[in-house]
Amino acid sequence: MLINQTKSLAAILLILIGQLLNLTAHAEELKEILVLNSYHIGFKWTADINRAISEHFESEESVRIFYEFMDSKRFNTDEYFEALYQQYFIKYKGHKIDGIICSDNRAFDFFTQHGKEIWGDIPAVFCGVNNINEQLNLVDSSKHVIVHEIINIKGSIELIEQLQPNLEELIVISDKTLSGNIFLSQFIDAFNAETRNFSYQIINNTEPQQLKQALHQLPAANRAVYLLSLYTQRDGIPNEMIHESRYFFKDVNIPLYSNWDFLMPDMIVGGQLLKAHDQGKLSAELMQQILKHESVSLHNFPPDYTIFDEHQLNKYQLNKENVNVDFQLINEEISFVRAYKKELIVVLSILSVFIFIILLLVGDIIKRKRIEISFIESEKRLELAINGASEGLWDVEISKNYIYINEQFARMLGYQSADELTINLDNWHLHVFSQDVEQMREAFNLHKVGKAEAFQCEVRMCNKDKSYSWFSIHGKITELIDEEPNRITGVILNISDQKAFENELQKAKEKAEESDRLKSSFLANMSHEIRTPMNAILGFTDLLLYGQLSSKEQTDYLQMIKRGGENLLTLINDIIDISKIESGELKISNELINIKELVNEAYEVALSLCKNFKKHIEIKIVSNIPDDQSFIYTDPLRVYQILLNLLSNAVKFTDKGQIVITYCIDEDKHLKISVADTGPGISEKDRHLIFDRFRQVDESTNKKHGGTGLGLSITKSLVELMNGQIDLYSNPPHGAEFTIVLPVILKQHMVEG
């Protein structure tokens, strides 16, 4: 027995020693990498590089990343860098670093000067060092690699030239930072004045007010701005290029180009862009290869991209078809179907998956209460998924008089958080539109008694601002106590857009039906209006051919045939005018006329109509136009047609009383004509109909006054074609007054001009 115990202790001791050796081996395998950043935390370019490095090593458990920020934008004195050296020397004394990634110029300079003293002779990756080709003597090719940051200035200049072939001057913006001076020098080397059809102007001023003033004084025509670097201090605080660009260029109406991806979208037109994320990713990959003792190249070049912002292209009316290289577009304008087809499919698929997951989880709650901890984790994941799908989650416990809603549910109703929305079994109906409460209760009862597999309904719910939105609610009973529902859980989805779309479809359907009805009414009307004069023409022609008629009867019948022909011609002319207006072929002329003579001609026709209709109506003309203003330039045919249509209407609907024609030249030198009658007038509900084509207050074919319903529609269209307006005033049963206002040119003004 003693022997067995001894064997057991020995076995345990061996296991412990083995685990200790494994831990030691693991510790030896752990690699620590330092990322030395030239700038401060939150600097956009630096943040993108660091994010790419973190993402690359995220799955590497044997690698730990440390970050240092030199903050050299704000502090760049020799005393500061000396203090930084002392700080790092103390901080990393006795702390082994396996490799270092130096981001941008200051980090490179600092490492080459103090790196060996602080961290020892370790591998290094240098990224974003703009002038590194001039300092290759400081680079050890056996331990160091370079990720170059070379902006394609020449390519960007050529893109600007292709987009703006009429360019006269290129405004080059830079600053007095180390990078800004390097970029400006590279621009001057890349710009070949002999091959360019435009000049350039350099603005290299870091004084904010002077820079802003200089930008606002630039002429906009045939100019472009090329932004190389822009870091300034306003109120004593150094600001990033992305913030400064929005401040300085928000009111400058000149196309802006650059080489930095963080200035998109909605800032620059585009250019040959570099991405900090690519630099960080390539730097991380190279460091990983170095730590694994793999062969790497000394010089490495991340890609650049030709990218344009279509919003900016359209804003400045730049033609991307002029560009002769491949490029990418952001903010691309696409059709509604293309924009939402994939999203709709994806959303529906995700919703189906999530609803299925919800039902599975609800069933699992009933069956597996013992694994509550696991359920909580699943619930958290589910919450994230539902928030991502823009669905709200709710859970009702009847025995506790408690309704749980998630944050997304509250936000869908306009609340900031779920705590702000107080809802329980006593007041839930106050959050639902009163007419939908019973529908919701009925849907629950159908599910409760088993007639519906799930609880589902569409209701309107009250938002925080007291407005209502449509929601689709889906749920299921998930817990029973004594065969009675105790818990019901489900989701809620905002379907207001869907309901609005359905309403638009219904309106379109009703409009189509109305259009069909109007067409039928018009055809019946046309049939009646054509048959009436044709019957008169044919009937009286037969009488003339075969009857024994006196001279007076022959004259009367010929007059009737003439009137029938005139009525038919009027109808045909109306239809032709409508056709010309519809097709845009009706042209407005501009001739010299005497408005007094034109009104008098229409007046005589109106008297003739009264005589034909056997109506005793007084027709008066009221005008204060002096003789020297009676000659105007306008379209005489259309003015006469408009006036005659209004007078015909007035005579047709006035049985007694008077018709007053009033016309004048108003203060704006517009011709103003009014036709007022003492007929029955036009009611408020019918006023929107009378200007529609084929519409009349009485649309039956046996109506008292006849007509096709085209006169006022043609009148309104003619007035609008002449850039005028027509108004109606009516106070039934005391008549109606139509007023038209037309822009004209007085003869005396034309002569003076």
C-alpha positions in Angstrom: 0.0 0.0 0.0 2.9 2.3 0.9 4.4 1.5 -2.5 1.1 2.5 -4.3 0.9 5.8 -2.4 4.6 6.5 -3.3 3.7 5.9 -7.0 0.7 8.2 -6.8 2.8 11.1 -5.3 5.4 10.6 -8.0 2.8 10.8 -10.7 1.3 14.0 -9.3 4.8 15.5 -9.0 5.6 14.6 -12.7 2.3 16.3 -13.8 3.1 19.5 -11.9 6.6 19.6 -13.3 5.2 19.1 -16.9 2.7 22.0 -16.5 5.4 24.2 -15.1 7.6 23.5 -18.1 4.7 24.2 -20.4 4.1 27.6 -18.7 7.8 28.4 -18.9 7.9 27.5 -22.6 4.8 29.6 -23.3 6.4 32.6 -21.5 9.5 32.2 -23.6 7.4 32.2 -26.7 5.6 35.4 -25.8 6.7 38.3 -28.1 6.2 41.9 -27.1 6.0 44.6 -29.8 6.1 48.3 -29.2 4.3 50.8 -31.6 6.0 54.2 -31.3 3.7 56.9 -32.7 4.9 60.3 -33.6 1.6 62.0 -32.7 -1.0 62.0 -30.0 -3.9 59.7 -29.1 -7.0 60.4 -31.3 -5.0 61.6 -34.2 -6.9 60.1 -37.2 -4.0 58.8 -39.3 -2.3 57.3 -36.2 -5.5 55.8 -35.0 -6.1 54.0 -38.3 -2.5 52.6 -38.3 -2.9 51.4 -34.7 -6.3 49.8 -35.4 -4.9 47.9 -38.4 -2.0 46.6 -36.3 -4.3 45.5 -33.5 -6.6 43.7 -35.9 -3.7 41.8 -37.4 -2.4 40.5 -34.1 -5.8 40.1 -32.5 -5.8 36.3 -32.9 -2.1 36.0 -31.9 -2.1 35.0 -28.3 1.7 34.9 -28.2 2.0 38.6 -29.1 1.4 41.6 -26.9 1.2 45.1 -28.3 2.2 48.3 -26.4 1.6 51.8 -27.7 3.5 55.0 -27.0 2.5 58.4 -28.3 5.2 61.1 -28.6 2.7 63.9 -29.1 5.1 65.8 -31.4 2.5 67.9 -33.0 2.1 69.9 -29.8 5.5 69.5 -28.2 8.6 69.5 -30.5 11.4 71.2 -28.6 14.8 69.6 -27.9 14.1 69.7 -24.2 10.8 67.8 -24.6 12.5 65.0 -26.7 15.3 64.8 -24.1 12.7 64.4 -21.3 10.9 61.8 -23.4 14.2 59.9 -23.8 14.7 59.9 -20.0 11.1 58.7 -19.5 11.4 55.8 -21.9 14.8 54.9 -20.7 13.5 54.5 -17.1 10.2 52.9 -18.2 11.8 50.2 -20.4 14.9 49.5 -18.3 14.9 45.8 -17.7 11.8 45.3 -20.0 12.5 43.3 -23.1 10.9 44.5 -26.3 11.2 42.1 -29.3 10.4 44.5 -32.0 9.3 48.1 -32.7 7.1 49.7 -35.3 7.9 53.4 -35.7 5.0 55.5 -37.2 5.9 58.7 -39.1 9.0 60.9 -39.1 9.4 61.9 -35.5 9.3 58.3 -34.3 11.9 57.3 -36.9 14.2 60.2 -35.8 13.8 59.3 -32.2 14.5 55.6 -32.7 17.6 56.1 -34.8 19.0 58.5 -32.2 18.0 56.7 -28.9 16.6 53.3 -29.9 19.6 51.2 -29.0 20.0 52.9 -25.7 16.4 52.4 -24.6 15.3 49.1 -26.2 18.6 47.6 -27.5 19.5 46.4 -31.0 16.0 45.1 -31.9 14.2 44.7 -35.3 12.2 47.7 -36.5 9.6 48.5 -39.1 9.5 52.2 -40.2 6.2 53.4 -41.7 5.1 56.8 -42.9 8.6 58.3 -43.0 8.4 60.8 -45.8 12.1 61.6 -46.3 13.5 58.2 -45.5 15.3 57.8 -48.8 17.6 60.6 -47.7 18.4 58.8 -44.5 19.0 55.2 -45.7 22.4 55.3 -44.0 20.6 55.1 -40.7 18.7 51.9 -41.7 20.2 48.5 -41.0 18.8 46.3 -43.8 19.5 43.1 -41.7 17.1 44.2 -39.0 15.0 47.1 -40.4 12.3 47.3 -43.1 10.6 50.3 -44.5 6.9 50.8 -45.4 7.1 53.8 -47.6 4.6 56.7 -47.5 4.9 58.1 -51.0 2.0 60.3 -52.2 1.4 60.2 -55.9 1.6 63.9 -56.5 2.2 63.6 -60.3 -0.8 61.2 -60.7 -3.0 63.5 -58.7 -2.0 66.5 -60.9 -2.9 64.6 -64.0 -6.3 63.6 -62.5 -7.0 67.2 -61.8 -6.0 68.2 -65.3 -8.3 65.5 -66.8 -11.3 66.5 -64.7 -10.8 70.2 -65.3 -9.4 70.6 -68.8 -10.0 74.4 -68.6 -8.0 74.8 -65.4 -6.1 78.1 -65.3 -4.5 77.9 -61.8 -3.9 75.2 -59.2 -3.8 76.5 -55.6 -1.4 74.3 -53.5 -2.0 74.3 -49.7 0.6 73.1 -47.3 1.9 74.0 -43.8 5.3 74.5 -42.2 5.4 71.1 -40.5 8.2 68.7 -41.4 5.8 66.6 -43.5 4.3 69.7 -45.1 7.7 71.0 -46.3 8.6 67.5 -47.7 5.3 67.3 -49.6 5.7 70.8 -51.0 9.2 70.0 -52.2 7.9 66.8 -53.9 5.1 68.8 -55.6 7.5 71.3 -57.1 9.7 68.5 -58.4 6.6 66.7 -59.9 5.1 69.8 -61.5 6.5 70.2 -65.0 5.5 73.7 -66.2 6.4 73.0 -69.8 3.8 70.3 -70.2 1.0 72.0 -68.2 -1.6 74.4 -69.5 -2.0 76.0 -66.1 0.1 77.6 -63.4 0.2 77.1 -59.7 0.1 79.2 -56.6 1.5 78.1 -53.2 -0.2 79.1 -49.9 2.0 78.0 -47.1 0.6 80.1 -44.2 -0.2 78.5 -40.8 -1.7 81.7 -39.4 -5.4 80.7 -39.3 -7.0 84.1 -40.0 -4.6 85.0 -42.8 -5.1 81.6 -44.4 -8.9 81.8 -44.2 -8.8 85.3 -45.7 -6.5 84.2 -48.5 -8.8 81.2 -49.4 -11.9 83.5 -49.5 -10.2 85.9 -51.8 -9.5 83.2 -54.4 -11.5 83.5 -57.7 -13.6 80.3 -58.2 -13.6 80.1 -62.0 -11.3 77.6 -63.5 -9.4 77.0 -60.3 -8.7 73.9 -58.2 -7.2 73.5 -54.7 -4.6 70.7 -54.0 -4.3 70.1 -50.2 -1.0 68.5 -49.3 -0.9 69.2 -45.5 -2.8 71.5 -43.1 -2.0 71.4 -39.4 -2.5 74.8 -37.7 -3.0 76.1 -34.2 -6.2 77.9 -33.4 -6.6 79.3 -29.9 -3.2 77.8 -29.1 -4.4 74.2 -29.8 -2.9 72.2 -32.7 -5.7 70.8 -34.9 -5.8 67.9 -37.3 -6.1 68.2 -41.0 -9.6 66.7 -41.1 -10.9 69.3 -38.7 -9.0 72.2 -40.2 -10.2 71.3 -43.7 -13.8 71.6 -42.7 -13.1 74.9 -41.0 -11.1 76.5 -43.8 -12.9 75.1 -46.9 -16.6 74.9 -45.8 -17.4 78.2 -47.6 -14.8 77.9 -50.5 -16.6 77.0 -53.7 -13.6 75.5 -55.5 -12.9 71.8 -56.2 -10.6 70.4 -53.5 -8.2 67.5 -54.1 -5.8 65.6 -51.8 -4.0 62.3 -51.2 -5.5 61.4 -47.8 -8.4 59.0 -47.5 -9.7 60.4 -44.2 -10.8 63.6 -46.1 -13.6 61.5 -47.7 -16.5 61.6 -48.0 -18.1 65.0 -48.7 -14.9 66.9 -48.3 -12.6 66.4 -51.4 -13.4 65.5 -55.0 -10.8 62.8 -54.8 -7.3 62.0 -56.0 -4.6 59.3 -55.7 -5.3 58.4 -52.1 -3.2 56.6 -49.4 -4.9 54.7 -46.5 -3.3 54.6 -43.1 -5.0 51.3 -42.5 -2.9 49.8 -45.3 0.3 51.1 -43.8 -0.6 49.6 -40.4 -1.6 46.3 -41.8 1.6 45.9 -44.0 3.8 47.0 -41.0 2.2 44.3 -38.8 2.6 41.6 -41.4 6.3 42.5 -41.9 7.0 42.6 -38.1 5.3 39.2 -37.8 7.6 37.8 -40.6 10.7 39.3 -38.9 9.8 37.7 -35.5 9.4 34.3 -37.3 12.8 34.9 -38.9 11.3 34.9 -42.4 12.9 36.7 -45.3 11.5 40.2 -45.9 12.2 43.0 -48.4 13.8 46.2 -47.2 11.5 48.5 -49.3 7.7 47.9 -49.2 5.0 50.0 -50.8 1.3 50.0 -49.7 -1.1 50.6 -52.6 -2.7 53.9 -53.5 -6.2 54.2 -54.8 -7.9 56.5 -57.4 -11.1 57.4 -55.6 -13.7 60.1 -56.4 -16.7 61.4 -54.5 -19.7 61.5 -56.9 -21.5 64.1 -54.8 -18.5 66.4 -55.2 -18.2 65.6 -58.9 -21.8 66.5 -59.5 -21.5 69.6 -57.2 -18.7 71.1 -59.5 -20.1 69.5 -62.7 -16.9 67.5 -63.3 -17.1 64.7 -65.9 -15.5 61.5 -64.6 -15.6 60.1 -68.2 -12.5 62.3 -68.9 -10.4 60.2 -66.5 -8.3 57.6 -68.3 -7.4 55.3 -65.4 -9.5 52.9 -63.3 -11.1 54.5 -60.3 -13.5 53.9 -57.4 -16.6 55.9 -56.7 -18.1 56.7 -53.3 -21.4 58.4 -52.6 -22.5 56.9 -56.0 -26.0 57.9 -57.0 -28.0 54.7 -57.8 -31.6 54.1 -58.4 -34.0 53.3 -55.6 -34.4 49.6 -56.7 -30.6 49.1 -56.9 -30.1 50.9 -53.6 -32.5 48.8 -51.6 -33.0 45.5 -53.4 -30.1 43.7 -51.7 -30.8 45.3 -48.4 -34.4 44.2 -48.5 -33.4 40.6 -49.2 -30.7 40.7 -46.5 -33.0 42.2 -43.9 -35.8 39.7 -44.6 -33.3 36.9 -44.4 -31.9 38.2 -41.2 -35.3 38.8 -39.7 -36.3 35.2 -40.6 -33.2 33.8 -38.9 -33.6 36.0 -35.9 -37.3 35.2 -35.4 -36.4 31.5 -35.7 -33.7 32.0 -33.1 -36.1 33.8 -30.8 -38.6 31.0 -31.0 -35.9 28.4 -30.3 -34.7 30.4 -27.3 -38.2 31.0 -25.9 -38.8 27.2 -26.1 -35.5 26.5 -24.5 -36.4 28.8 -21.5 -39.4 26.6 -20.8 -37.5 23.3 -21.0 -34.2 24.3 -19.5 -34.5 26.6 -16.5 -31.6 24.8 -14.8 -29.1 26.4 -17.2 -30.1 30.0 -16.5 -26.5 31.3 -16.6 -26.1 30.0 -20.2 -29.4 31.5 -21.1 -28.4 35.0 -19.9 -25.4 34.9 -22.2 -27.6 33.8 -25.0 -30.0 36.6 -24.2 -27.2 39.2 -24.4 -26.1 37.9 -27.8 -29.7 37.9 -28.9 -30.1 41.5 -27.8 -27.1 42.6 -29.9 -28.5 40.7 -32.9 -31.9 42.3 -32.6 -30.5 45.8 -32.2 -28.5 45.2 -35.3 -31.7 44.1 -37.2 -33.6 47.3 -36.0 -36.2 45.1 -34.1 -37.6 45.7 -30.6 -37.8 42.9 -28.1 -40.6 42.6 -25.5 -41.4 40.1 -22.8 -44.6 40.1 -20.7 -44.9 38.3 -17.3 -48.6 38.4 -16.3 -48.1 37.2 -12.8 -45.7 40.0 -12.0 -47.6 42.7 -13.9 -44.3 43.3 -15.7 -43.5 44.1 -19.3 -39.8 44.1 -20.3 -38.8 46.1 -23.4 -35.3 46.4 -24.8 -33.5 49.7 -25.7 -34.3 49.3 -29.4 -38.0 49.1 -28.6 -37.8 52.4 -26.7 -35.8 54.1 -29.4 -38.4 53.0 -32.0 -41.0 55.1 -30.1 -38.6 58.1 -29.8 -37.4 57.5 -26.2 -33.8 57.8 -25.2 -33.8 54.6 -23.2 -36.1 51.8 -22.0 -36.2 53.3 -18.5 -37.8 56.5 -19.9 -40.8 54.4 -21.2 -43.1 53.3 -18.5 -45.3 50.5 -19.7 -47.1 47.7 -17.8 -50.2 45.6 -18.0 -52.3 48.4 -16.5 -51.4 51.1 -19.0 -50.3 49.3 -22.1 -53.5 50.3 -23.9 -52.6 54.0 -23.5 -49.6 53.4 -25.8 -51.8 51.9 -28.6 -54.1 53.8 -30.9 -57.6 53.5 -29.4 -59.1 51.9 -32.5 -56.5 49.2 -32.5 -56.7 48.1 -28.9 -59.6 45.6 -29.5 -57.8 44.2 -32.6 -54.7 43.5 -30.4 -56.8 41.8 -27.7 -58.5 39.7 -30.3 -55.2 38.6 -31.8 -54.0 37.5 -28.3 -57.2 35.6 -27.6 -56.9 33.7 -30.9 -53.4 32.7 -30.0 -54.4 31.9 -26.4 -57.2 29.5 -27.4 -55.0 27.8 -30.1 -56.7 29.2 -33.2 -53.5 31.1 -34.1 -50.1 29.6 -33.9 -48.5 32.9 -32.9 -49.7 36.2 -31.6 -49.4 38.7 -34.4 -51.0 42.0 -35.4 -50.4 45.4 -36.9 -51.2 48.4 -34.8 -50.5 52.1 -34.4 -48.5 53.0 -31.3 -48.0 56.4 -29.7 -44.5 58.0 -30.0 -43.0 60.2 -27.4 -44.0 63.3 -29.5 -47.6 62.1 -29.4 -47.5 61.1 -33.1 -48.4 57.6 -34.2 -46.4 55.0 -36.2 -47.4 51.6 -37.6 -45.8 48.5 -36.0 -46.0 44.8 -36.7 -46.0 42.8 -33.4 -45.2 39.1 -33.3 -45.0 36.9 -30.2 -45.7 33.6 -28.6 -46.8 32.2 -25.2 -43.7 30.9 -23.6 -44.8 29.9 -20.2 -48.0 28.4 -18.7 -49.1 28.3 -15.0 -52.1 26.0 -14.3 -52.8 25.8 -18.1 -53.1 29.6 -18.2 -50.6 31.9 -20.1 -48.1 33.5 -17.7 -45.5 34.7 -20.1 -45.5 35.8 -23.7 -42.4 37.0 -25.6 -41.9 38.5 -29.0 -40.6 41.2 -31.3 -41.8 44.5 -32.7 -40.9 46.0 -36.1 -41.6 49.5 -37.4 -43.7 49.1 -40.7 -44.6 52.8 -41.2 -42.7 52.9 -44.5 -44.5 49.8 -45.7 -47.9 51.3 -44.7 -47.1 54.5 -46.4 -46.1 52.6 -49.6 -49.4 50.7 -49.4 -51.3 54.0 -49.1 -49.5 55.4 -52.1 -50.4 52.2 -54.1 -54.1 52.7 -53.1 -54.0 56.4 -54.1 -52.4 55.4 -57.5 -55.2 52.8 -57.9 -57.9 55.3 -57.2 -56.3 57.8 -59.5 -56.1 55.2 -62.3 -59.8 54.3 -61.7 -60.7 58.0 -61.8 -58.8 58.5 -65.0 -60.6 55.6 -66.6 -63.9 57.0 -65.5 -63.0 60.4 -66.9 -62.1 58.8 -70.2 -65.4 57.0 -70.4 -67.2 60.2 -69.5 -65.2 62.1 -72.1 -66.0 59.6 -74.8 -69.7 59.7 -73.9 -69.4 63.5 -73.9 -67.6 63.6 -77.3 -70.2 61.3 -78.8 -73.0 63.6 -77.6 -71.2 66.8 -78.6 -70.4 65.5 -82.1 -73.8 63.8 -82.8 -75.7 67.0 -81.9 -74.3 69.3 -84.6 -73.9 66.4 -87.1 -77.6 65.5 -86.7 -78.5 69.1 -87.3 -76.3 69.3 -90.4 -77.6 66.1 -91.9 -81.3 66.7 -90.9 -81.5 70.2 -92.3 -79.5 69.1 -95.4 -82.1 66.4 -96.1 -84.9 69.0 -95.7 -83.1 71.3 -98.2 -82.6 68.5 -100.7 -86.0 67.0 -100.6 -88.4 69.5 -99.1 -90.6 72.2 -100.7 -89.3 75.1 -98.7 -89.8 78.9 -98.9 -86.8 81.2 -99.2 -87.1 82.1 -95.5 -87.1 78.5 -94.4 -84.1 77.7 -96.6 -82.2 80.6 -95.1 -83.1 79.5 -91.5 -82.1 75.9 -92.2 -78.8 77.0 -93.8 -78.1 79.2 -90.7 -78.7 76.1 -88.5 -76.4 74.0 -90.7 -73.7 76.8 -90.4 -74.1 76.9 -86.6 -73.8 73.1 -86.4 -70.6 73.2 -88.6 -69.2 76.0 -86.4 -69.9 74.1 -83.2 -68.3 71.0 -84.7 -65.3 73.1 -85.8 -65.0 74.6 -82.3 -65.0 71.1 -80.8 -62.3 69.9 -83.2 -60.2 73.0 -82.5 -60.5 72.4 -78.8 -59.3 68.8 -79.2 -56.4 69.9 -81.5 -55.4 72.6 -78.9 -55.4 70.0 -76.1 -53.3 67.7 -78.3 -50.8 70.5 -79.0 -50.6 71.5 -75.4 -50.0 67.8 -74.3 -47.2 67.3 -76.9 -45.7 70.7 -76.2 -46.1 71.8 -79.8 -48.3 74.8 -79.1 -46.1 77.9 -79.6 -46.8 81.4 -78.2 -46.1 84.3 -80.6 -45.4 87.9 -79.8 -47.2 90.5 -82.0 -48.3 94.1 -81.7 -52.0 94.3 -81.2 -54.6 96.9 -80.1 -56.1 95.4 -77.0 -59.2 97.6 -77.2 -60.0 96.3 -80.7 -59.4 92.7 -79.6 -61.8 93.1 -76.6 -64.4 94.8 -78.7 -64.3 91.8 -81.2 -64.8 89.4 -78.3 -67.6 91.6 -77.1 -69.4 91.4 -80.4 -69.1 87.6 -80.4 -70.6 87.5 -76.9 -73.5 89.6 -78.1 -74.0 87.2 -81.0 -74.0 84.2 -78.5 -76.6 85.9 -76.4 -78.7 86.3 -79.5 -78.3 82.7 -80.6 -79.2 81.5 -77.1 -82.1 83.9 -77.0 -80.8 85.4 -73.7 -81.5 89.0 -72.7 -78.2 89.7 -70.9 -76.5 93.1 -70.6 -72.8 92.9 -71.5 -70.6 95.8 -70.4 -66.9 96.7 -71.0 -65.0 98.6 -68.2 -61.5 99.9 -69.0 -59.3 102.8 -68.1 -56.5 102.1 -70.5 -55.4 105.3 -72.3 -54.9 105.2 -76.0 -51.1 105.3 -75.8 -51.1 102.1 -73.7 -53.6 100.1 -75.8 -50.9 98.9 -78.2 -49.1 95.9 -76.6 -46.9 93.0 -77.7 -48.5 89.6 -76.9 -50.1 86.6 -78.7 -53.4 88.0 -80.1 -54.8 84.6 -81.1 -54.4 83.1 -77.6 -55.6 86.2 -75.8 -58.7 86.3 -78.0 -59.2 82.5 -77.4 -58.9 82.9 -73.6 -61.3 85.8 -73.5 -63.8 84.1 -75.8 -63.7 80.9 -73.7 -64.5 82.9 -70.6 -67.2 84.9 -72.3 -68.8 81.7 -73.8 -68.8 80.2 -70.3 -70.4 83.3 -68.8 -73.1 83.5 -71.5 -73.8 79.7 -71.2 -74.4 79.8 -67.5 -76.0 83.2 -67.1 -79.8 83.4 -67.7 -80.4 86.9 -66.6 -78.5 89.9 -65.3 -75.2 91.1 -66.8 -71.7 90.2 -67.8 -68.9 92.7 -67.1 -65.6 92.7 -69.0 -62.9 94.6 -67.1 -59.4 95.1 -68.4 -56.4 97.3 -67.6 -52.6 97.5 -67.5 -51.6 97.1 -63.8 -48.6 98.6 -61.9 -46.3 95.7 -63.0 -47.1 96.3 -66.7 -49.3 93.2 -66.8 -52.5 92.9 -68.8 -55.3 92.1 -66.4 -58.7 90.9 -67.7 -61.7 90.0 -65.6 -65.0 88.4 -66.8 -67.8 88.6 -64.1 -71.3 87.2 -64.5 -74.5 86.9 -62.5 -75.0 83.2 -63.1 -75.3 80.5 -60.3 -71.7 80.7 -59.4 -69.3 77.7 -58.6 -69.4 76.0 -55.2 -66.2 75.5 -53.1 -66.2 71.7 -53.7 -66.4 72.1 -57.5 -63.7 74.8 -57.9 -60.8 72.3 -58.1 -62.7 70.3 -60.9 -63.5 73.0 -63.5 -59.9 73.4 -64.7 -59.3 69.7 -65.1 -59.6 68.3 -68.6 -63.0 66.7 -69.5 -64.4 67.8 -66.1 -67.5 69.8 -65.5 -69.7 70.4 -62.5 -72.4 68.3 -64.4 -70.8 65.4 -66.3 -73.9 63.7 -67.6 -74.5 63.6 -71.3 -77.9 65.2 -71.0 -76.7 68.2 -69.0 -78.5 71.5 -69.5 -75.6 73.6 -70.9 -73.7 71.2 -73.1 -69.9 71.4 -73.7 -67.0 69.0 -73.5 -65.3 70.3 -70.4 -62.3 71.4 -72.3 -62.7 75.2 -72.4 -61.5 76.2 -69.0 -58.7 73.5 -69.1 -57.4 75.0 -72.4 -57.8 78.5 -71.0 -55.7 77.6 -67.9 -53.0 75.9 -70.0 -52.8 78.8 -72.4 -52.5 81.3 -69.5 -49.7 79.2 -68.0 -47.9 78.9 -71.4 -47.9 82.7 -71.5 -46.4 82.8 -68.0 -49.6 84.2 -66.5 -52.0 83.2 -63.9 -55.8 82.7 -63.7 -57.9 83.1 -60.5 -61.5 82.4 -59.7 -63.8 84.2 -57.2 -67.3 83.0 -56.7 -70.0 83.5 -54.1 -72.9 81.2 -55.1 -75.6 81.9 -56.1 -74.3 85.4 -57.0 -72.2 84.6 -60.0 -68.5 84.0 -60.7 -65.6 86.1 -61.7 -62.5 84.8 -63.6 -59.4 87.0 -63.7 -56.3 86.5 -65.8 -53.0 88.3 -65.5 -50.6 88.1 -68.5 -47.1 89.6 -68.8 -47.0 91.9 -71.9 -44.8 94.6 -73.3 -46.2 98.0 -74.0 -45.4 99.4 -77.5 -43.9 102.6 -76.0 -41.5 100.6 -73.8 -40.4 98.5 -76.7 -39.6 101.7 -78.7 -37.7 103.2 -75.7 -35.8 99.9 -75.3 
